Structure formats: C-alpha cells, structure tokens
C-alpha cells in the first residue's frame, strides 16, 4: 500500500535532501581549498629554496666581479660574508625543518613537564618561519646593496650613468631606505636566531635538571630503569641536535670570525662616525650570539655535573648487583671518575669492571 505524503512531509524531505547536498558541497569545497593550500605551500617552498640558492650564487658572483674589477684596491667583504652566511643558514634550516620538529616532539613526549611545555613546538615553528622570512629580506637587501656598490664604485663601464642617478635625490633616498632595511632585517635575523638557539639549549638543560627528581627516587624498585631510559633519551637528543647544528654552527662561527675581523678593521680605518657605529653594531651582534651559546652551553654542563654528583653520592655501591652495574654505566656516560678501593691494583677490561659488586 502506497503512503500518501502531505505537503509538509514533502517539504521536510526536500529540505533534508538539500541540506545533505549542501553539506556535501561544503565539504567538497573545503577539500578543494585544502588541496589548493597544499599546492600553494609547496609552490612557496620551491620558491624559497630556489631563492636561497640564487642568493648564494648571486653573492658569490658579485664577490668575484668586484674582486676582478679592481684587484689592487682593498675590499670590504663584511656584507658579502654576512649575506652569504645568512642565505646558507636559512636554506639549511629550511631543508632540516622536519628533523628539528621531530626532535622537539620526541623530547616533549618523554619529558611531560610544565617547564618544557612552555617551549611548544608551534611557537618554535613560528620563530623558524619568522627567521626564514627575515633571512630572505636580509639576503635580498645585501644582494642589491652589492649590486649598487659594484656599479657605483667598481665597474667603470657605466659608472657615469649610475653616478648621475646616485646624485638624484629620490634615488639617494631609496638607497638610504634600503640600507635601513638591511640593518633592520639583520637585527631580526639575530633576534630569531638567538630565540631558536635558546629554545633548543634551554629544553636540553631543563631535561637534565628533571633527572634530579628521578635520581632522588632511586631507592624504589625498578626506578633505575626509568632513570636510564630518560638519561639515554637525553643523550640521544643531544647527539641528534649536535649532528643537526654542528655544520650550521661551523658556518656561523666562520661568519662571526670574518665579520668581527672585517668590521674591526673598518672601525679603525673609517673616519666617518656613522660608519664606525654601523660596524660596531655588526661586531656587537656577532659577539652577543657567541655569549648566548656559551652561557646556555655552560648551563647544560652545570646541570649534567649536578646529576652525576647526586648519582655518585647516592650510595650506589651498596645496592644489588644489577642496579649497581646500571648506575655505573650511567656514571661512565656522565664522565664521572669512579674510584674503587681494593687490596690490589690491576688493569681490567670494561666487561670485568662491570662485574665488580
């Protein structure tokens, strides 16, 4: 028997059907927007990669052209070296960004502490994106500055034309504004780079400090297993971070040495006061980064020293054999000298040493 539908029933069925179609269309539009966003992100990443590579090549070519144009005159390589280093570090962080995120996420999973939660992965990614944007502005500004320097001072082919443009007031104002962009972007690069370094080093120092609580709880059953796992995770995190940052820090300290040397000579030789201030600020920026790295590196060393002293003074030699061997291994990892008194002295292997109870 067929059912008779009233007008109201038909209206309800139609409205629910159109609502279903509307939801599906809305979800379809969301999916399309997400795909477009992914394509846009990939396009921007490719553009960023090629821009960094182009900046490195452009600065290298400009350096070569300036050197070949007038080889007898002394050149100021401070800005070339700084721009090359900034472009390279930006490219390196862009390529290794996933590795940085994986390390931070892994450490946050193993150390669920309120202090470490302050350093969220999203905040670190924001600083890394901000750092890359500042690097783009700084590297491009330095590239344009070197082009202007090359055509206004070194190449005599079109020197007269550029000299006339240089004397025009709007062009001169444009160059001054662009020079301010160089200084501002370099300052932001310094700030964001320092924040990234502080974040990584501070998380590592906090992880070492959190081991103190676990060391104090060593009298309970099986607590040494948790301690060893956390200690191994910290060492693994340190090794991964060292592998990621070692080459970048090598370039960074090479740039610092070159910039400090070049800027120091320019401070002494230049008679113009504002140029002395500029080169003094460049030198101060680089020295500040060195002080930050040394300060937080020393905090990590001090935290590790406190851990090994607490571990050594926790009467580890009075415990059972398995726990003693485990803690001896941790003491060796922390580079703590272990003194054992015996009736006779003899050279023994590590395997035999671990069997001493």
C-alpha positions in Angstrom: 0.0 0.0 0.0 1.5 3.3 -1.1 1.8 6.0 1.5 0.3 9.4 0.8 2.7 12.3 1.7 1.3 15.6 2.7 2.8 18.9 1.5 4.6 19.4 4.9 6.2 15.9 4.6 7.4 16.6 1.1 8.8 19.9 2.2 10.7 18.2 5.1 12.1 15.5 2.8 13.2 18.2 0.2 14.8 20.4 2.9 16.7 17.5 4.4 17.8 16.4 0.9 19.1 19.9 0.0 20.7 20.2 3.4 22.6 16.9 2.8 23.6 18.2 -0.7 24.7 21.5 0.8 26.8 19.8 3.4 28.4 17.6 0.8 29.1 20.6 -1.4 30.6 22.5 1.6 32.8 19.6 2.4 33.8 19.3 -1.2 34.8 23.0 -1.3 36.8 22.5 1.9 38.7 19.6 0.4 39.4 21.7 -2.7 40.6 24.6 -0.6 42.9 22.3 1.3 44.3 20.9 -1.9 44.9 24.4 -3.2 46.5 25.4 0.0 48.9 22.4 -0.1 49.8 23.3 -3.7 50.4 26.9 -2.7 52.6 25.8 0.3 54.6 23.5 -2.0 55.0 26.3 -4.6 56.2 28.8 -1.9 58.6 26.2 -0.5 60.1 25.6 -4.0 60.3 29.4 -4.5 62.0 29.8 -1.1 64.5 27.0 -1.9 65.4 28.5 -5.3 65.6 32.0 -3.8 68.1 30.9 -1.2 70.2 29.1 -3.8 70.0 32.1 -6.1 71.1 34.4 -3.2 74.2 32.3 -2.5 75.1 32.1 -6.2 74.5 35.9 -6.7 76.6 36.9 -3.7 79.4 34.6 -4.9 79.3 36.0 -8.5 79.1 39.6 -7.1 82.1 38.9 -4.9 84.1 37.6 -7.9 83.1 40.5 -10.1 84.1 43.1 -7.5 87.4 41.3 -6.9 88.2 41.1 -10.7 87.2 44.7 -11.4 89.9 46.4 -9.3 92.0 43.7 -7.6 94.6 46.2 -6.3 92.1 48.1 -4.0 91.2 46.7 -0.6 87.6 45.5 -0.5 85.1 45.3 2.4 83.8 41.8 2.4 81.8 42.2 5.6 78.3 42.4 4.0 79.1 39.8 1.4 80.2 37.3 4.0 77.2 38.1 6.2 74.7 37.8 3.4 76.2 34.5 2.2 76.1 33.1 5.7 72.5 34.2 6.3 71.3 32.7 3.0 73.1 29.4 3.7 71.7 29.1 7.3 68.2 29.9 6.1 68.5 27.2 3.4 69.9 24.7 5.9 67.1 25.3 8.4 64.5 25.1 5.6 65.9 21.7 4.5 66.2 20.3 8.0 63.0 21.8 9.5 61.3 18.3 9.8 64.3 17.0 11.8 64.1 19.9 14.2 60.4 19.3 14.8 60.8 15.5 15.3 63.5 16.1 17.9 61.4 18.6 19.9 58.3 16.4 19.7 60.2 13.3 20.9 61.6 15.2 23.9 58.3 16.6 24.8 56.7 13.1 24.8 59.4 11.7 27.1 59.5 14.7 29.5 56.0 15.8 30.2 56.9 18.6 32.5 55.3 22.0 32.8 58.6 23.8 32.3 59.2 22.0 28.9 55.6 22.6 27.9 56.4 26.3 27.8 58.5 25.6 24.7 55.8 24.3 22.4 56.6 23.1 19.0 54.2 25.5 17.4 56.0 28.5 19.0 59.3 27.2 17.8 58.0 26.7 14.2 56.7 30.3 14.3 60.2 31.6 15.2 61.7 29.4 12.5 59.3 30.8 9.9 60.0 34.3 11.1 63.7 33.6 10.9 63.4 32.4 7.3 61.4 35.4 6.3 64.0 37.8 7.9 66.8 35.9 6.1 65.0 36.4 2.8 64.8 40.2 3.4 68.3 40.4 4.7 69.9 38.4 1.9 68.0 40.2 -0.9 68.8 43.6 0.6 72.5 42.7 0.8 72.5 41.4 -2.7 71.0 44.7 -4.0 73.5 46.6 -1.9 76.4 44.7 -3.5 75.0 45.4 -7.0 74.8 49.1 -6.2 78.3 49.1 -4.8 79.6 47.2 -7.8 78.1 49.6 -10.4 78.7 52.8 -8.5 82.3 52.2 -7.3 84.0 49.4 -9.1 82.8 49.0 -12.7 83.8 51.9 -14.9 81.7 50.9 -18.0 78.5 52.6 -16.8 80.0 54.4 -13.9 78.9 57.9 -15.2 75.3 56.9 -15.7 75.0 55.4 -12.2 76.9 58.3 -10.7 74.3 60.7 -12.1 71.5 58.5 -10.7 73.3 58.4 -7.4 73.3 62.2 -7.2 69.5 62.3 -7.8 67.7 62.8 -4.5 64.9 60.2 -4.8 67.5 57.5 -5.8 69.7 58.5 -2.9 66.8 58.3 -0.5 65.9 54.9 -1.9 69.4 53.7 -1.2 69.3 55.0 2.3 65.9 53.3 3.0 67.2 50.0 1.5 70.3 50.3 3.8 67.9 50.7 6.8 66.1 47.5 5.6 69.5 45.7 5.7 70.1 46.8 9.3 66.5 46.0 10.4 66.3 42.6 8.8 69.8 41.7 10.1 68.6 42.7 13.6 65.5 40.5 13.3 67.7 37.6 12.0 69.8 38.0 15.1 66.8 38.0 17.4 65.0 35.0 15.8 68.3 33.0 15.5 69.0 33.7 19.2 65.5 32.6 20.2 65.9 29.3 18.3 69.3 28.6 19.9 68.0 29.5 23.4 64.9 27.2 22.9 67.0 24.1 22.0 69.6 24.7 24.7 67.1 25.5 27.4 64.9 22.4 26.7 68.1 20.3 26.9 69.1 22.0 30.2 65.6 21.5 31.7 65.7 17.8 30.7 68.9 17.4 32.6 67.5 19.2 35.6 64.5 16.9 35.7 66.7 13.9 36.2 67.4 15.2 39.7 64.0 14.1 40.9 64.4 10.6 39.4 67.9 10.3 41.0 66.4 11.0 44.4 63.8 8.2 43.9 66.4 5.5 43.2 65.6 3.6 46.4 62.3 2.3 45.0 62.0 -0.9 43.0 62.8 -0.7 39.2 63.2 3.1 39.4 66.6 2.8 37.8 65.0 1.6 34.6 63.1 4.8 34.2 66.2 6.8 35.0 68.3 5.0 32.5 65.7 5.4 29.8 65.3 9.2 30.4 69.1 9.6 30.5 69.5 7.7 27.3 66.8 9.8 25.6 68.6 13.0 26.6 71.9 11.7 25.3 70.1 10.6 22.1 68.5 14.1 21.8 71.9 15.8 22.4 73.5 13.6 19.7 70.8 14.4 17.1 70.9 18.1 17.9 74.7 18.1 17.6 74.5 16.4 14.2 71.9 18.9 13.0 73.6 22.1 14.3 77.3 21.3 14.0 77.7 22.2 10.3 75.4 25.2 10.7 77.4 26.4 13.8 80.6 25.9 11.9 79.4 28.3 9.2 78.0 30.6 11.8 81.3 30.9 13.7 83.2 31.3 10.5 81.0 34.2 9.6 81.4 35.6 13.1 85.2 35.5 12.8 85.2 37.1 9.3 82.7 39.8 10.2 84.4 40.7 13.5 87.8 40.9 11.7 86.5 43.0 8.8 84.3 45.2 10.9 87.1 45.8 13.4 89.4 47.0 10.7 86.7 49.2 9.3 86.0 50.8 12.7 89.7 51.7 13.0 90.2 52.9 9.4 86.9 54.8 8.8 86.8 58.4 9.7 83.1 58.8 9.3 81.3 58.5 12.7 78.1 56.8 11.4 80.1 54.1 9.6 82.0 53.4 12.8 78.7 53.0 14.6 77.4 50.6 11.9 80.5 48.3 12.1 80.5 48.5 15.9 76.9 47.2 15.9 77.7 44.4 13.5 80.5 43.3 15.8 78.3 43.5 18.9 75.6 41.4 17.2 78.0 38.6 16.5 79.6 38.7 19.9 76.2 38.6 21.5 75.3 35.3 19.8 78.6 33.8 20.9 77.9 34.8 24.5 74.4 33.3 24.3 75.7 30.0 23.0 78.4 29.9 25.6 76.1 30.8 28.5 73.4 28.1 27.8 76.1 25.6 26.9 77.6 26.2 30.4 74.1 25.7 31.9 73.9 22.3 30.3 77.3 21.4 31.6 76.4 22.5 35.1 73.1 20.5 35.1 75.0 17.4 34.0 77.6 17.9 36.7 74.9 18.2 39.4 73.3 15.0 38.1 76.4 13.0 38.2 77.4 14.2 41.7 74.0 13.3 43.0 74.2 9.9 41.4 77.7 9.3 42.7 76.8 10.3 46.3 73.6 8.2 46.4 75.3 5.1 47.9 75.2 3.2 44.6 77.8 0.7 45.7 75.6 -0.7 48.5 72.8 -1.8 46.1 72.3 -5.1 44.4 74.5 -6.2 41.6 72.1 -5.4 38.6 71.3 -1.9 39.8 75.0 -1.2 40.6 76.0 -2.1 37.0 73.3 0.0 35.5 74.3 3.1 37.5 78.0 2.5 36.8 77.2 2.7 33.1 75.3 6.0 33.7 78.3 7.3 35.6 80.6 6.5 32.7 78.2 8.3 30.3 78.3 11.4 32.6 82.2 11.2 32.5 82.4 10.9 36.3 85.6 9.4 37.6 84.8 6.3 39.7 87.2 5.3 42.5 87.2 1.7 43.7 89.3 0.7 46.7 90.8 -2.8 46.7 93.6 -4.8 48.1 95.5 -4.9 44.7 95.5 -2.8 41.6 95.4 -4.3 38.1 94.3 -3.2 34.6 90.9 -4.7 33.9 88.5 -4.6 30.9 85.2 -2.8 30.9 83.3 -6.1 31.0 85.2 -7.2 34.1 84.8 -3.8 35.7 81.0 -4.1 35.2 81.0 -7.4 37.1 82.6 -5.8 40.2 80.0 -5.9 43.0 
